[in-house]
Amino acid sequence: MNCHEAIDHIGDALEGSLAAHVRAGFEDHMQECAACRTYLEQLRLTRRALRHLPLQRETSRRRPELIARFKGAFPKSR
């Protein structure tokens, strides 16, 4: 497995749903590739930090305005 393939599977690995036929190659790659190990650990830490953020119960009053501005920034192609 190369880095691009490992990154494609990293979400499944973090969720514990990595397919059995992919797992060995993924784990081998993680043992051999320091860059991918670092990326995996950064994602783990990010996910852990995000779990500690408070849930926002209310929708922003500016939501309709922001959506309109976003849509205006990307005109539909014809």
ChimeraX commands (.cxc) that place a marker at each C-alpha (Angstrom):
marker #1 position 0.00,0.00,0.00 radius 0.5
marker #1 position 1.27,3.48,-0.78 radius 0.5
marker #1 position 0.56,6.79,0.99 radius 0.5
marker #1 position -2.34,7.75,-1.28 radius 0.5
marker #1 position -4.06,4.42,-0.71 radius 0.5
marker #1 position -3.46,4.62,3.04 radius 0.5
marker #1 position -4.99,8.10,3.20 radius 0.5
marker #1 position -8.04,6.82,1.30 radius 0.5
marker #1 position -8.57,4.26,4.08 radius 0.5
marker #1 position -7.65,6.40,7.07 radius 0.5
marker #1 position -11.24,7.39,7.91 radius 0.5
marker #1 position -12.32,3.77,8.06 radius 0.5
marker #1 position -9.29,2.97,10.21 radius 0.5
marker #1 position -10.17,5.73,12.66 radius 0.5
marker #1 position -13.75,4.48,12.88 radius 0.5
marker #1 position -12.65,0.88,13.33 radius 0.5
marker #1 position -14.40,-0.20,10.15 radius 0.5
marker #1 position -11.40,-0.98,7.98 radius 0.5
marker #1 position -12.19,-3.93,5.71 radius 0.5
marker #1 position -10.33,-7.09,6.68 radius 0.5
marker #1 position -8.71,-7.45,3.26 radius 0.5
marker #1 position -7.26,-3.91,3.57 radius 0.5
marker #1 position -6.23,-3.95,7.23 radius 0.5
marker #1 position -2.92,-5.82,6.88 radius 0.5
marker #1 position -1.66,-3.56,4.10 radius 0.5
marker #1 position -2.77,-0.47,6.00 radius 0.5
marker #1 position -1.08,-1.57,9.21 radius 0.5
marker #1 position 2.11,-2.51,7.36 radius 0.5
marker #1 position 2.18,0.88,5.69 radius 0.5
marker #1 position 1.64,2.69,9.00 radius 0.5
marker #1 position 4.58,0.80,10.51 radius 0.5
marker #1 position 6.83,1.75,7.61 radius 0.5
marker #1 position 5.75,5.34,6.91 radius 0.5
marker #1 position 6.43,7.99,9.54 radius 0.5
marker #1 position 4.57,10.67,7.57 radius 0.5
marker #1 position 1.34,8.65,7.44 radius 0.5
marker #1 position 1.67,7.70,11.11 radius 0.5
marker #1 position 1.98,11.38,11.96 radius 0.5
marker #1 position -1.05,12.23,9.82 radius 0.5
marker #1 position -3.08,9.45,11.45 radius 0.5
marker #1 position -2.15,10.68,14.93 radius 0.5
marker #1 position -3.01,14.28,14.01 radius 0.5
marker #1 position -6.44,13.15,12.83 radius 0.5
marker #1 position -6.97,11.17,16.03 radius 0.5
marker #1 position -6.09,14.20,18.14 radius 0.5
marker #1 position -8.31,16.47,16.04 radius 0.5
marker #1 position -11.28,14.12,16.35 radius 0.5
marker #1 position -10.73,13.84,20.10 radius 0.5
marker #1 position -10.58,17.63,20.46 radius 0.5
marker #1 position -13.74,18.09,18.38 radius 0.5
marker #1 position -15.63,15.68,20.63 radius 0.5
marker #1 position -14.99,18.05,23.54 radius 0.5
marker #1 position -16.50,21.09,21.84 radius 0.5
marker #1 position -19.96,22.04,23.06 radius 0.5
marker #1 position -22.80,21.24,20.72 radius 0.5
marker #1 position -24.43,24.30,19.27 radius 0.5
marker #1 position -28.15,23.94,19.81 radius 0.5
marker #1 position -29.29,27.04,17.96 radius 0.5
marker #1 position -28.91,27.84,14.32 radius 0.5
marker #1 position -27.20,31.14,13.75 radius 0.5
marker #1 position -29.58,33.98,12.95 radius 0.5
marker #1 position -27.21,34.86,10.15 radius 0.5
marker #1 position -27.51,31.43,8.52 radius 0.5
marker #1 position -29.87,32.52,5.68 radius 0.5
marker #1 position -27.63,35.50,4.92 radius 0.5
marker #1 position -24.50,33.35,4.88 radius 0.5
marker #1 position -26.09,30.75,2.61 radius 0.5
marker #1 position -27.23,33.46,0.20 radius 0.5
marker #1 position -23.74,34.98,0.13 radius 0.5
marker #1 position -22.19,31.58,-0.45 radius 0.5
marker #1 position -24.55,30.81,-3.31 radius 0.5
marker #1 position -23.86,34.23,-4.80 radius 0.5
marker #1 position -20.14,33.57,-4.76 radius 0.5
marker #1 position -20.60,30.51,-6.97 radius 0.5
marker #1 position -22.94,31.34,-9.84 radius 0.5
marker #1 position -24.62,28.39,-11.54 radius 0.5
marker #1 position -22.98,27.23,-14.73 radius 0.5
marker #1 position -25.18,26.98,-17.78 radius 0.5
marker link #1:1,2 radius 0.2
marker link #1:2,3 radius 0.2
marker link #1:3,4 radius 0.2
marker link #1:4,5 radius 0.2
marker link #1:5,6 radius 0.2
marker link #1:6,7 radius 0.2
marker link #1:7,8 radius 0.2
marker link #1:8,9 radius 0.2
marker link #1:9,10 radius 0.2
marker link #1:10,11 radius 0.2
marker link #1:11,12 radius 0.2
marker link #1:12,13 radius 0.2
marker link #1:13,14 radius 0.2
marker link #1:14,15 radius 0.2
marker link #1:15,16 radius 0.2
marker link #1:16,17 radius 0.2
marker link #1:17,18 radius 0.2
marker link #1:18,19 radius 0.2
marker link #1:19,20 radius 0.2
marker link #1:20,21 radius 0.2
marker link #1:21,22 radius 0.2
marker link #1:22,23 radius 0.2
marker link #1:23,24 radius 0.2
marker link #1:24,25 radius 0.2
marker link #1:25,26 radius 0.2
marker link #1:26,27 radius 0.2
marker link #1:27,28 radius 0.2
marker link #1:28,29 radius 0.2
marker link #1:29,30 radius 0.2
marker link #1:30,31 radius 0.2
marker link #1:31,32 radius 0.2
marker link #1:32,33 radius 0.2
marker link #1:33,34 radius 0.2
marker link #1:34,35 radius 0.2
marker link #1:35,36 radius 0.2
marker link #1:36,37 radius 0.2
marker link #1:37,38 radius 0.2
marker link #1:38,39 radius 0.2
marker link #1:39,40 radius 0.2
marker link #1:40,41 radius 0.2
marker link #1:41,42 radius 0.2
marker link #1:42,43 radius 0.2
marker link #1:43,44 radius 0.2
marker link #1:44,45 radius 0.2
marker link #1:45,46 radius 0.2
marker link #1:46,47 radius 0.2
marker link #1:47,48 radius 0.2
marker link #1:48,49 radius 0.2
marker link #1:49,50 radius 0.2
marker link #1:50,51 radius 0.2
marker link #1:51,52 radius 0.2
marker link #1:52,53 radius 0.2
marker link #1:53,54 radius 0.2
marker link #1:54,55 radius 0.2
marker link #1:55,56 radius 0.2
marker link #1:56,57 radius 0.2
marker link #1:57,58 radius 0.2
marker link #1:58,59 radius 0.2
marker link #1:59,60 radius 0.2
marker link #1:60,61 radius 0.2
marker link #1:61,62 radius 0.2
marker link #1:62,63 radius 0.2
marker link #1:63,64 radius 0.2
marker link #1:64,65 radius 0.2
marker link #1:65,66 radius 0.2
marker link #1:66,67 radius 0.2
marker link #1:67,68 radius 0.2
marker link #1:68,69 radius 0.2
marker link #1:69,70 radius 0.2
marker link #1:70,71 radius 0.2
marker link #1:71,72 radius 0.2
marker link #1:72,73 radius 0.2
marker link #1:73,74 radius 0.2
marker link #1:74,75 radius 0.2
marker link #1:75,76 radius 0.2
marker link #1:76,77 radius 0.2
marker link #1:77,78 radius 0.2
view
